[in-house]
Amino acid sequence: MLAMLIEQVSNDPFNPELNFKIALEYEKLNQTASAVSFYQRVAEYGNGILVYNSLLKMSECFEKQKDRQATVMQNAMQAVAYMPDRPEAYFRVSQLHERASRWQDCYTFAEMGLSVEWDYGFEHLPQSVGYYGKYVLDFEKAVSGWWLGRKDESIKTFQVLLTQNVAPEYRAAIINNLERMGFESDPINPLEPVITNYRKFFGNKASVVFDVGTRDGKDADYLSKQLKASKTYAIDANPLAIKKTEESYPWMKVLECAVS
């Protein structure tokens, strides 16, 4: 694959797409110096999203080389300047400041990234740079906010993020941060994947929630609150469970399931 691409670029040395593909192949081989040289060619001869992506990828490559922190930040800042209306570069800069414990800079760039009005018509980056969505900027803001004396804001942000569909590594980091702050994170509800999938396909609200097997109403209550249901019905065949549910959640309609 790499040999074929190099042969192609020898006949078309200023082709940004070919240079970008070669850079990616070298990066996969962990040959970051070679990858950087081709990303630089993209930045020099290309335009648009490929240049922006290449600047961010160069920042990542230089970081892997160690002892190149000034260059790492320089490439990330160049990406900010090149496309200031996209959030990925702000996240990258904020993340780098976090790793260096520069908390005010981390907080500021996270806030700048959050202020960008994301246009869903924007094309996605050809290659990921770790920006999974708005929540990664919220995470950086919460981490740095704690060190800047914004304790309540930080804790609230982390707790809100736990209710969202975030990547596993972020969920683990959020829980760890809350525990280090002296706050227990709520255990992950087993119905969370149900909520996530419902929101993905049908939106944030449900007109009616039916829960079969009430677990004393806890599942029905959780589903109802998370999906802001207009009506909630709990269905159970256990008379004792029905009575307990009605006592705990008087607003909920409890139906007895007929068992043959």
Secondary structure, DSSP 8 states (H G I E B T S, - for coil): -HHHHHHHHHHSTT-HHHHHHHHHHHHHTT-HHHHHHHHHHHHHH--THHHHHHHHHHHHHHHHTSS-HHHHHHHHHHHHHH-TT-SHHHHHHHHHHHHTT-HHHHHHHHHHHHHS---TTS---SS--S--SHHHHHHHHHHHHHHTT-HHHHHHHHHHHTTS---HHHHHHHHHHHHHTT-------TTHHHHHHHHHHH-S--SEEEEES-TTTHHHHHHHHHHT-SEEEEEES-HHHHHHHHHH-TTSEEEE----
